Amino acid sequence: ACGSGPALGLGLGACDGLDETEDRNCAGGAAARARSTGGTPSAASGAGDRSATSPQATAAARGSPLRSAGRISPSSTSSALSPWPRRVLGNLAGVRVTCVSAGDAHSLFVAADGSAFAAGYGGSGRLGTGSEHDCWVPARVTQPPGARFVAASAGGVHSLFAATDGTAYACGSARRGQLGLGRSARGDGRLVPTPIGGSLLGYCVVGVSAGGLHSLVVTSDGGLYAFGEARFGRLGLRVPDGAAAVT
């Protein structure tokens, strides 16, 4: 795994703006890491870890620091970069990760058991954790009862997931229709993964890809579906430039 250092979105630091309970939910928080590693609460998970690597999969991420105020972990050094691969631990310690996706300011991780985790900037609910809190370490994505995810894609301000039953889910900003939830949903973000219906009803989704403000979905019969911001022809649809395809 590789990633940008204590910068938000890599799953290497502490939670931002969370109380003690929420910090524990966000992969244990700094205090839990200190207890488990014998270090100080300011130490980032996995930093300087010299223990033998488990045969189970571990994950990391590569990204760039957010420049807005308050987006760098209190434990950060003057440099917010980690140009070398670092292990992402927290809730992912001992977890067999099978799918990862790096977005503009957040990261998604899918485990072999169908669970999903997210870290990074939480604006508009793109992490799918039920809130807009930022998370410096991987937090569990709130999944519908019985849903097991097999793939995920992190976009600019939203996230997409594909489940074992062929259902596609989306969360985050719906401003340009990128969640595929119809015109009535525009402007209303989703804090947790929400099933995408419409033209996808009755089809088995096998692949998802989230762009900055648009989304692509592939079904088992080879069908391709696009929705969201249509400028520059990014959807491959004859939609007027500057319009959004939301159904």
LUMLO-14740 format. One record per residue: residue number from 1; residue in three letters; y, x, z of N, C-alpha, C, O in turn. Coordinates in steps of 0.1 Angstrom, whole numbers. Layout:
N
(NUM; "Ala"; (Y; X; Z); (Y; X; Z); (Y; X; Z); (Y; X; Z))
...
This chain:
247
(1; "Ala"; (-12; 8; 0); (0; 0; 0); (12; 9; 0); (12; 20; 6))
(2; "Cys"; (23; 4; -6); (35; 12; -7); (47; 3; -4); (47; -9; -7))
(3; "Gly"; (58; 9; 1); (69; 1; 3); (82; 7; 8); (82; 19; 11))
(4; "Ser"; (92; -1; 8); (105; 3; 13); (105; 3; 28); (99; -7; 34))
(5; "Gly"; (111; 12; 34); (110; 14; 49); (113; 3; 58); (108; -8; 56))
(6; "Pro"; (122; 5; 68); (125; -6; 77); (133; -17; 71); (138; -25; 79))
(7; "Ala"; (134; -17; 58); (142; -28; 52); (134; -41; 53); (122; -41; 52))
(8; "Leu"; (142; -52; 54); (136; -65; 54); (128; -68; 42); (133; -64; 31))
(9; "Gly"; (117; -75; 43); (109; -78; 32); (97; -70; 30); (88; -73; 21))
(10; "Leu"; (95; -59; 37); (84; -51; 36); (73; -53; 46); (62; -48; 45))
(11; "Gly"; (76; -61; 56); (66; -64; 67); (64; -52; 76); (53; -51; 82))
(12; "Leu"; (74; -43; 77); (72; -31; 85); (80; -31; 98); (79; -22; 106))
(13; "Gly"; (89; -40; 99); (98; -40; 111); (97; -52; 120); (86; -58; 121))
(14; "Ala"; (108; -56; 127); (108; -67; 136); (114; -79; 130); (121; -78; 120))
(15; "Cys"; (112; -91; 137); (118; -103; 132); (133; -103; 135); (137; -98; 145))
(16; "Asp"; (141; -110; 126); (155; -111; 128); (159; -125; 132); (155; -134; 125))
(17; "Gly"; (166; -126; 143); (171; -139; 147); (161; -148; 153); (163; -160; 153))
(18; "Leu"; (150; -143; 158); (140; -152; 164); (139; -150; 179); (142; -140; 184))
(19; "Asp"; (136; -161; 186); (134; -160; 200); (121; -154; 203); (113; -151; 193))
(20; "Glu"; (117; -152; 215); (105; -145; 219); (92; -151; 213); (83; -145; 208))
(21; "Thr"; (92; -165; 214); (80; -172; 209); (79; -170; 194); (68; -167; 189))
(22; "Glu"; (90; -172; 187); (90; -171; 172); (86; -156; 168); (80; -154; 158))
(23; "Asp"; (91; -147; 176); (89; -133; 173); (74; -130; 174); (68; -122; 166))
(24; "Arg"; (67; -136; 184); (52; -134; 185); (45; -140; 173); (36; -134; 168))
(25; "Asn"; (50; -152; 169); (44; -158; 157); (46; -149; 145); (38; -149; 136))
(26; "Cys"; (57; -142; 144); (60; -134; 133); (53; -120; 135); (59; -110; 136))
(27; "Ala"; (40; -121; 135); (31; -109; 136); (32; -102; 149); (28; -90; 149))
(28; "Gly"; (36; -108; 160); (36; -101; 173); (49; -95; 177); (50; -93; 189))
(29; "Gly"; (58; -93; 169); (71; -88; 173); (71; -73; 178); (60; -67; 179))
(30; "Ala"; (82; -68; 181); (84; -54; 185); (77; -52; 198); (70; -42; 200))
(31; "Ala"; (78; -61; 208); (72; -59; 221); (56; -59; 220); (50; -50; 226))
(32; "Ala"; (51; -67; 212); (36; -67; 210); (32; -54; 204); (21; -49; 207))
(33; "Arg"; (39; -50; 194); (36; -37; 187); (36; -26; 197); (28; -17; 197))
(34; "Ala"; (46; -26; 206); (47; -15; 216); (35; -15; 226); (30; -5; 229))
(35; "Arg"; (31; -28; 230); (20; -28; 239); (7; -23; 232); (-1; -17; 238))
(36; "Ser"; (5; -27; 219); (-7; -23; 212); (-8; -8; 208); (-19; -3; 207))
(37; "Thr"; (4; -2; 206); (4; 11; 202); (8; 21; 212); (7; 34; 211))
(38; "Gly"; (13; 16; 224); (18; 25; 234); (31; 31; 231); (35; 41; 238))
(39; "Gly"; (38; 26; 221); (51; 31; 218); (62; 23; 224); (60; 16; 233))
(40; "Thr"; (74; 24; 218); (85; 16; 222); (87; 4; 214); (83; 4; 202))
(41; "Pro"; (94; -6; 219); (96; -18; 211); (103; -16; 198); (103; -24; 189))
(42; "Ser"; (111; -5; 197); (118; -3; 184); (110; 4; 173); (114; 5; 162))
(43; "Ala"; (98; 8; 176); (89; 14; 166); (84; 4; 156); (79; -6; 160))
(44; "Ala"; (85; 7; 143); (80; -2; 133); (65; -1; 132); (59; 10; 134))
(45; "Ser"; (58; -12; 130); (44; -12; 129); (39; -3; 118); (44; -2; 107))
(46; "Gly"; (29; 5; 121); (23; 14; 112); (31; 27; 110); (25; 37; 103))
(47; "Ala"; (43; 29; 115); (50; 41; 113); (44; 53; 120); (41; 52; 132))
(48; "Gly"; (41; 63; 113); (35; 75; 118); (20; 73; 122); (15; 81; 130))
(49; "Asp"; (14; 63; 118); (0; 60; 122); (-9; 71; 116); (-9; 73; 103))
(50; "Arg"; (-17; 78; 124); (-26; 88; 119); (-40; 85; 121); (-49; 93; 119))
(51; "Ser"; (-43; 72; 125); (-57; 68; 128); (-64; 67; 115); (-58; 66; 104))
(52; "Ala"; (-78; 67; 115); (-86; 66; 104); (-84; 53; 97); (-82; 42; 104))
(53; "Thr"; (-84; 52; 84); (-82; 40; 77); (-94; 31; 77); (-105; 36; 75))
(54; "Ser"; (-93; 18; 80); (-104; 9; 81); (-109; 6; 67); (-101; 7; 57))
(55; "Pro"; (-122; 4; 65); (-127; 0; 52); (-121; -13; 47); (-121; -16; 35))
(56; "Gln"; (-116; -21; 57); (-110; -34; 53); (-96; -31; 46); (-90; -21; 49))
(57; "Ala"; (-93; -40; 37); (-80; -38; 30); (-68; -39; 39); (-67; -47; 48))
(58; "Thr"; (-58; -30; 36); (-45; -31; 42); (-35; -33; 32); (-38; -32; 20))
(59; "Ala"; (-23; -36; 35); (-13; -39; 25); (0; -32; 29); (3; -30; 40))
(60; "Ala"; (8; -30; 18); (22; -25; 20); (30; -30; 9); (25; -37; 0))
(61; "Ala"; (43; -27; 8); (52; -32; -2); (62; -22; -5); (66; -14; 3))
(62; "Arg"; (67; -23; -18); (78; -14; -22); (90; -22; -25); (89; -32; -33))
(63; "Gly"; (102; -19; -20); (114; -28; -23); (126; -20; -20); (126; -8; -19))
(64; "Ser"; (137; -27; -20); (150; -21; -17); (157; -28; -6); (154; -40; -3))
(65; "Pro"; (165; -21; 2); (172; -27; 14); (182; -38; 10); (188; -37; -1))
(66; "Leu"; (183; -49; 18); (193; -58; 16); (206; -53; 21); (207; -46; 31))
(67; "Arg"; (217; -55; 14); (230; -49; 17); (238; -58; 26); (248; -54; 31))
(68; "Ser"; (235; -71; 27); (243; -80; 36); (241; -76; 50); (231; -71; 55))
(69; "Ala"; (252; -79; 58); (252; -75; 72); (241; -82; 80); (237; -93; 77))
(70; "Gly"; (235; -74; 89); (225; -80; 97); (211; -81; 91); (202; -86; 97))
(71; "Arg"; (209; -75; 79); (196; -76; 73); (188; -64; 75); (177; -63; 70))
(72; "Ile"; (193; -54; 82); (185; -42; 85); (181; -42; 99); (189; -46; 108))
(73; "Ser"; (168; -39; 101); (163; -40; 115); (171; -31; 125); (175; -20; 121))
(74; "Pro"; (172; -36; 137); (179; -28; 147); (172; -14; 149); (179; -5; 154))
(75; "Ser"; (159; -13; 145); (152; 0; 147); (154; 9; 135); (149; 20; 135))
(76; "Ser"; (162; 5; 125); (164; 12; 113); (172; 25; 116); (180; 26; 125))
(77; "Thr"; (169; 35; 108); (177; 48; 108); (188; 46; 98); (190; 35; 93))
(78; "Ser"; (196; 57; 96); (207; 56; 86); (201; 53; 72); (208; 48; 64))
(79; "Ser"; (189; 57; 70); (183; 54; 57); (174; 42; 58); (165; 41; 67))
(80; "Ala"; (176; 32; 49); (168; 20; 50); (157; 20; 39); (152; 9; 35))
(81; "Leu"; (153; 31; 35); (143; 33; 25); (130; 39; 31); (131; 48; 40))
(82; "Ser"; (119; 36; 25); (106; 42; 28); (100; 45; 15); (92; 37; 10))
(83; "Pro"; (103; 57; 9); (98; 59; -4); (83; 63; -6); (78; 65; -17))
(84; "Trp"; (76; 64; 6); (62; 67; 6); (54; 55; 11); (59; 48; 19))
(85; "Pro"; (42; 53; 6); (34; 42; 11); (32; 42; 26); (29; 53; 32))
(86; "Arg"; (33; 31; 32); (31; 29; 47); (23; 17; 49); (24; 7; 43))
(87; "Arg"; (14; 18; 59); (5; 7; 62); (13; -5; 68); (22; -3; 77))
(88; "Val"; (10; -17; 64); (16; -29; 69); (6; -35; 79); (-5; -38; 75))
(89; "Leu"; (10; -36; 92); (0; -40; 102); (4; -54; 107); (4; -64; 99))
(90; "Gly"; (8; -55; 120); (11; -69; 125); (-1; -78; 123); (-12; -75; 126))
(91; "Asn"; (2; -90; 118); (-9; -100; 115); (-18; -95; 105); (-29; -102; 103))
(92; "Leu"; (-15; -85; 97); (-24; -81; 87); (-34; -70; 91); (-42; -65; 83))
(93; "Ala"; (-33; -65; 104); (-42; -55; 109); (-56; -60; 108); (-59; -71; 115))
(94; "Gly"; (-65; -54; 101); (-79; -58; 101); (-81; -69; 91); (-93; -74; 90))
(95; "Val"; (-71; -74; 84); (-72; -85; 75); (-75; -79; 61); (-69; -70; 56))
(96; "Arg"; (-85; -85; 54); (-88; -81; 40); (-79; -88; 30); (-81; -100; 27))
(97; "Val"; (-69; -81; 26); (-59; -87; 17); (-64; -86; 2); (-68; -76; -2))
(98; "Thr"; (-63; -97; -5); (-68; -98; -19); (-57; -100; -29); (-60; -99; -41))
(99; "Cys"; (-45; -104; -25); (-34; -107; -34); (-21; -104; -28); (-19; -108; -16))
(100; "Val"; (-12; -97; -35); (1; -94; -30); (11; -97; -41); (8; -96; -52))
(101; "Ser"; (24; -100; -36); (34; -102; -46); (48; -99; -40); (51; -102; -29))
(102; "Ala"; (56; -91; -47); (69; -87; -43); (80; -94; -50); (81; -94; -62))
(103; "Gly"; (88; -101; -42); (100; -108; -47); (112; -100; -46); (112; -89; -42))
(104; "Asp"; (124; -107; -48); (137; -100; -47); (139; -95; -32); (143; -84; -30))
(105; "Ala"; (136; -104; -23); (139; -100; -9); (128; -105; 1); (130; -106; 13))
(106; "His"; (116; -108; -5); (105; -112; 4); (92; -108; -3); (91; -106; -15))
(107; "Ser"; (82; -108; 5); (68; -104; 1); (58; -114; 5); (59; -120; 16))
(108; "Leu"; (48; -116; -3); (37; -125; 0); (24; -118; 0); (22; -108; -8))
(109; "Phe"; (15; -122; 9); (2; -116; 11); (-9; -127; 12); (-7; -136; 20))
(110; "Val"; (-20; -126; 5); (-30; -136; 6); (-43; -129; 10); (-47; -119; 5))
(111; "Ala"; (-50; -135; 20); (-62; -129; 26); (-74; -135; 20); (-74; -146; 14))
(112; "Ala"; (-85; -128; 22); (-98; -132; 16); (-103; -146; 21); (-110; -153; 15))
(113; "Asp"; (-98; -149; 34); (-102; -162; 40); (-93; -174; 35); (-95; -185; 40))
(114; "Gly"; (-84; -171; 26); (-76; -182; 21); (-62; -184; 28); (-54; -192; 24))
(115; "Ser"; (-60; -176; 39); (-48; -177; 46); (-37; -169; 39); (-40; -160; 31))
(116; "Ala"; (-24; -172; 41); (-13; -165; 35); (-3; -160; 45); (-1; -167; 56))
(117; "Phe"; (4; -149; 42); (14; -144; 51); (26; -140; 43); (25; -138; 30))
(118; "Ala"; (38; -140; 49); (50; -137; 42); (59; -129; 51); (59; -130; 64))
(119; "Ala"; (67; -120; 45); (77; -112; 53); (90; -111; 44); (89; -111; 32))
(120; "Gly"; (101; -110; 51); (114; -108; 44); (124; -118; 47); (124; -124; 58))
(121; "Tyr"; (133; -120; 38); (144; -129; 39); (139; -143; 38); (132; -147; 29))
(122; "Gly"; (143; -151; 48); (138; -165; 49); (146; -176; 43); (143; -188; 45))
(123; "Gly"; (158; -172; 37); (167; -182; 32); (160; -193; 23); (152; -189; 15))
(124; "Ser"; (164; -205; 25); (159; -217; 17); (144; -220; 19); (139; -228; 12))
(125; "Gly"; (138; -213; 29); (124; -216; 32); (114; -209; 23); (103; -213; 23))
(126; "Arg"; (119; -198; 16); (110; -192; 7); (97; -185; 13); (88; -183; 6))
(127; "Leu"; (98; -183; 26); (86; -177; 33); (75; -187; 35); (64; -183; 38))
(128; "Gly"; (79; -200; 35); (69; -210; 38); (64; -211; 52); (53; -216; 54))
(129; "Thr"; (72; -206; 61); (68; -206; 75); (73; -218; 83); (70; -219; 95))
(130; "Gly"; (80; -227; 77); (85; -239; 83); (100; -237; 88); (105; -246; 94))
(131; "Ser"; (106; -226; 86); (119; -223; 90); (126; -214; 80); (120; -210; 70))
(132; "Glu"; (139; -211; 82); (146; -202; 73); (148; -188; 80); (156; -180; 76))
(133; "His"; (141; -186; 91); (142; -174; 98); (137; -162; 90); (127; -164; 82))
(134; "Asp"; (143; -151; 91); (138; -138; 84); (127; -133; 93); (127; -134; 105))
(135; "Cys"; (118; -126; 86); (107; -120; 93); (105; -105; 89); (103; -103; 77))
(136; "Trp"; (105; -96; 98); (104; -82; 95); (89; -78; 95); (86; -67; 90))
(137; "Val"; (80; -86; 100); (66; -84; 99); (59; -96; 94); (65; -107; 95))
(138; "Pro"; (47; -95; 88); (41; -106; 82); (39; -118; 91); (34; -117; 102))
(139; "Ala"; (43; -130; 87); (42; -142; 95); (32; -151; 87); (32; -151; 75))
(140; "Arg"; (25; -160; 94); (16; -169; 88); (23; -180; 80); (33; -185; 85))
(141; "Val"; (20; -182; 68); (25; -193; 60); (19; -206; 65); (7; -206; 68))
(142; "Thr"; (27; -216; 66); (22; -229; 71); (15; -236; 59); (22; -241; 50))
(143; "Gln"; (2; -237; 59); (-6; -242; 49); (-10; -257; 52); (-13; -260; 63))
(144; "Pro"; (-11; -265; 42); (-16; -279; 44); (-30; -278; 50); (-38; -269; 47))
(145; "Pro"; (-34; -288; 58); (-48; -288; 64); (-59; -286; 53); (-59; -294; 43))
(146; "Gly"; (-67; -277; 55); (-78; -275; 45); (-75; -267; 33); (-84; -263; 26))
(147; "Ala"; (-62; -264; 31); (-59; -256; 19); (-62; -242; 20); (-58; -236; 31))
(148; "Arg"; (-68; -236; 10); (-71; -221; 10); (-65; -215; -2); (-68; -219; -13))
(149; "Phe"; (-56; -206; 0); (-49; -200; -12); (-57; -188; -17); (-63; -181; -10))
(150; "Val"; (-56; -187; -30); (-62; -175; -37); (-52; -166; -44); (-56; -155; -48))
(151; "Ala"; (-40; -172; -46); (-30; -164; -53); (-16; -168; -49); (-14; -179; -44))
(152; "Ala"; (-7; -159; -50); (7; -162; -46); (16; -154; -55); (13; -143; -60))
(153; "Ser"; (29; -159; -57); (39; -152; -64); (52; -154; -58); (56; -165; -56))
(154; "Ala"; (59; -143; -55); (72; -144; -48); (83; -142; -59); (83; -133; -67))
(155; "Gly"; (92; -152; -60); (103; -152; -69); (116; -147; -63); (116; -140; -53))
(156; "Gly"; (127; -151; -69); (140; -148; -64); (143; -155; -51); (146; -149; -41))
(157; "Val"; (141; -168; -51); (145; -176; -39); (134; -187; -37); (136; -196; -29))
(158; "His"; (122; -185; -42); (111; -194; -40); (98; -187; -41); (97; -175; -45))
(159; "Ser"; (87; -194; -37); (74; -189; -37); (64; -199; -43); (66; -211; -42))
(160; "Leu"; (54; -194; -50); (44; -202; -56); (30; -198; -50); (28; -186; -48))
(161; "Phe"; (21; -208; -49); (7; -205; -44); (-2; -213; -52); (1; -224; -57))
(162; "Ala"; (-14; -207; -54); (-25; -214; -60); (-37; -215; -50); (-40; -205; -44))
(163; "Ala"; (-43; -227; -49); (-53; -230; -39); (-67; -230; -46); (-68; -232; -58))
(164; "Thr"; (-77; -229; -38); (-91; -229; -43); (-95; -242; -50); (-103; -243; -59))
(165; "Asp"; (-88; -253; -46); (-91; -266; -53); (-83; -269; -65); (-84; -280; -71))
(166; "Gly"; (-76; -259; -70); (-68; -260; -82); (-54; -266; -81); (-47; -268; -91))
(167; "Thr"; (-50; -268; -69); (-36; -273; -66); (-26; -262; -65); (-29; -251; -60))
(168; "Ala"; (-15; -264; -71); (-4; -254; -70); (6; -259; -60); (9; -271; -58))
(169; "Tyr"; (12; -250; -52); (21; -253; -41); (34; -245; -43); (33; -234; -49))
(170; "Ala"; (45; -250; -39); (58; -243; -40); (66; -245; -27); (65; -255; -21))
(171; "Cys"; (74; -235; -24); (84; -236; -13); (96; -228; -16); (96; -219; -25))
(172; "Gly"; (107; -230; -9); (119; -223; -11); (130; -232; -18); (130; -244; -16))
(173; "Ser"; (139; -226; -25); (150; -233; -31); (145; -241; -43); (137; -236; -51))
(174; "Ala"; (151; -253; -45); (147; -261; -56); (160; -264; -65); (160; -273; -73))
(175; "Arg"; (170; -255; -63); (183; -257; -69); (182; -259; -84); (189; -267; -90))
(176; "Arg"; (174; -251; -91); (173; -252; -106); (159; -258; -110); (155; -256; -121))
(177; "Gly"; (153; -265; -101); (140; -272; -105); (128; -263; -105); (118; -266; -110))
(178; "Gln"; (130; -251; -99); (119; -241; -100); (107; -244; -91); (97; -237; -92))
(179; "Leu"; (108; -255; -83); (96; -259; -75); (88; -269; -82); (76; -272; -78))
(180; "Gly"; (93; -274; -93); (85; -284; -101); (83; -297; -94); (73; -304; -97))
(181; "Leu"; (92; -301; -85); (90; -313; -78); (98; -325; -83); (99; -335; -76))
(182; "Gly"; (104; -323; -95); (112; -334; -101); (127; -334; -98); (131; -326; -89))
(183; "Arg"; (134; -342; -105); (149; -342; -103); (153; -346; -89); (164; -341; -85))
(184; "Ser"; (146; -355; -83); (151; -359; -70); (150; -348; -59); (157; -349; -49))
(185; "Ala"; (143; -338; -62); (141; -327; -52); (152; -316; -54); (153; -307; -46))
(186; "Arg"; (159; -316; -65); (169; -306; -68); (179; -305; -57); (185; -316; -53))
(187; "Gly"; (182; -294; -52); (192; -292; -41); (185; -292; -27); (191; -288; -17))
(188; "Asp"; (173; -298; -27); (166; -298; -14); (155; -288; -14); (145; -290; -21))
(189; "Gly"; (156; -278; -6); (146; -268; -5); (134; -273; 3); (134; -283; 9))
(190; "Arg"; (123; -265; 2); (111; -269; 10); (107; -257; 19); (106; -246; 14))
(191; "Leu"; (106; -260; 32); (103; -250; 42); (88; -246; 42); (85; -235; 48))
(192; "Val"; (80; -254; 37); (65; -251; 37); (60; -254; 23); (66; -262; 16))
(193; "Pro"; (49; -248; 19); (43; -250; 6); (40; -265; 4); (34; -272; 12))
(194; "Thr"; (45; -270; -7); (44; -284; -11); (37; -286; -24); (40; -278; -33))
(195; "Pro"; (27; -295; -25); (20; -296; -37); (28; -300; -49); (38; -308; -48))
(196; "Ile"; (26; -294; -61); (33; -297; -73); (25; -307; -81); (13; -304; -84))
(197; "Gly"; (31; -318; -83); (24; -329; -91); (29; -330; -105); (28; -320; -113))
(198; "Gly"; (34; -341; -109); (39; -343; -122); (29; -340; -133); (18; -346; -132))
(199; "Ser"; (33; -332; -142); (24; -329; -154); (11; -322; -150); (2; -321; -158))
(200; "Leu"; (11; -316; -138); (-1; -308; -133); (-11; -317; -127); (-22; -312; -124))
(201; "Leu"; (-9; -329; -124); (-19; -338; -118); (-31; -339; -126); (-30; -341; -138))
(202; "Gly"; (-42; -336; -120); (-55; -337; -127); (-59; -324; -134); (-70; -323; -139))
(203; "Tyr"; (-51; -314; -133); (-54; -301; -139); (-57; -291; -128); (-52; -292; -117))
(204; "Cys"; (-66; -281; -131); (-69; -271; -121); (-60; -258; -124); (-62; -252; -135))
(205; "Val"; (-52; -255; -115); (-43; -244; -116); (-50; -231; -113); (-56; -230; -102))
(206; "Val"; (-50; -221; -122); (-57; -208; -119); (-47; -196; -118); (-51; -185; -115))
(207; "Gly"; (-34; -198; -122); (-25; -187; -121); (-11; -192; -119); (-7; -203; -125))
(208; "Val"; (-3; -185; -112); (11; -189; -109); (20; -176; -110); (16; -165; -107))
(209; "Ser"; (32; -178; -115); (42; -167; -116); (56; -172; -113); (60; -181; -120))
(210; "Ala"; (62; -166; -103); (76; -171; -100); (86; -161; -104); (85; -149; -101))
(211; "Gly"; (96; -165; -112); (107; -156; -116); (119; -158; -107); (117; -164; -96))
(212; "Gly"; (130; -154; -112); (142; -155; -103); (145; -169; -100); (147; -173; -89))
(213; "Leu"; (146; -178; -111); (149; -192; -109); (140; -201; -117); (143; -212; -120))
(214; "His"; (129; -195; -122); (119; -204; -129); (105; -201; -126); (102; -191; -119))
(215; "Ser"; (96; -209; -130); (82; -208; -126); (73; -210; -138); (76; -218; -147))
(216; "Leu"; (61; -203; -138); (51; -205; -148); (38; -208; -141); (34; -202; -131))
(217; "Val"; (30; -217; -147); (17; -221; -142); (7; -221; -153); (10; -227; -164))
(218; "Val"; (-5; -216; -150); (-16; -216; -160); (-27; -225; -154); (-31; -223; -143))
(219; "Thr"; (-33; -233; -163); (-44; -241; -158); (-57; -236; -164); (-57; -228; -174))
(220; "Ser"; (-69; -241; -159); (-82; -236; -163); (-85; -239; -178); (-94; -232; -183))
(221; "Asp"; (-79; -249; -184); (-81; -251; -198); (-72; -243; -207); (-72; -245; -219))
(222; "Gly"; (-65; -233; -201); (-56; -225; -209); (-42; -230; -211); (-34; -224; -218))
(223; "Gly"; (-39; -241; -205); (-26; -247; -206); (-16; -239; -199); (-18; -234; -188))
(224; "Leu"; (-4; -239; -204); (8; -232; -198); (19; -242; -195); (23; -249; -204))
(225; "Tyr"; (24; -242; -183); (35; -251; -179); (46; -242; -173); (44; -233; -166))
(226; "Ala"; (58; -246; -177); (70; -239; -173); (81; -249; -167); (82; -260; -172))
(227; "Phe"; (88; -245; -157); (98; -253; -151); (108; -245; -144); (106; -234; -140))
(228; "Gly"; (120; -250; -143); (131; -243; -136); (143; -240; -146); (145; -247; -156))
(229; "Glu"; (150; -229; -143); (161; -225; -151); (157; -222; -165); (148; -214; -167))
(230; "Ala"; (164; -228; -175); (160; -226; -189); (168; -216; -197); (166; -214; -209))
(231; "Arg"; (179; -211; -191); (188; -202; -199); (180; -190; -205); (171; -185; -200))
(232; "Phe"; (185; -186; -217); (180; -175; -224); (166; -177; -229); (159; -168; -233))
(233; "Gly"; (161; -190; -229); (148; -193; -234); (136; -189; -226); (125; -188; -230))
(234; "Arg"; (139; -186; -213); (128; -180; -204); (117; -189; -202); (106; -185; -199))
(235; "Leu"; (118; -203; -204); (107; -212; -203); (99; -213; -215); (87; -218; -214))
(236; "Gly"; (104; -209; -226); (96; -211; -239); (97; -225; -243); (88; -229; -251))
(237; "Leu"; (107; -233; -238); (108; -247; -242); (121; -249; -249); (131; -241; -247))
(238; "Arg"; (122; -259; -257); (134; -263; -264); (143; -271; -254); (145; -283; -255))
(239; "Val"; (149; -264; -244); (158; -270; -235); (172; -264; -237); (173; -252; -239))
(240; "Pro"; (182; -272; -237); (196; -267; -239); (199; -256; -230); (196; -256; -218))
(241; "Asp"; (206; -245; -235); (209; -234; -227); (217; -238; -215); (227; -245; -216))
(242; "Gly"; (213; -233; -203); (220; -236; -191); (215; -248; -184); (219; -251; -173))
(243; "Ala"; (205; -255; -190); (199; -266; -184); (187; -262; -176); (182; -250; -176))
(244; "Ala"; (181; -271; -168); (169; -268; -160); (159; -278; -164); (161; -290; -164))
(245; "Ala"; (147; -274; -165); (135; -282; -168); (128; -285; -155); (123; -275; -148))
(246; "Val"; (129; -297; -150); (124; -300; -136); (112; -309; -136); (107; -312; -125))
(247; "Thr"; (107; -314; -147); (96; -323; -147); (84; -317; -155); (74; -323; -156))
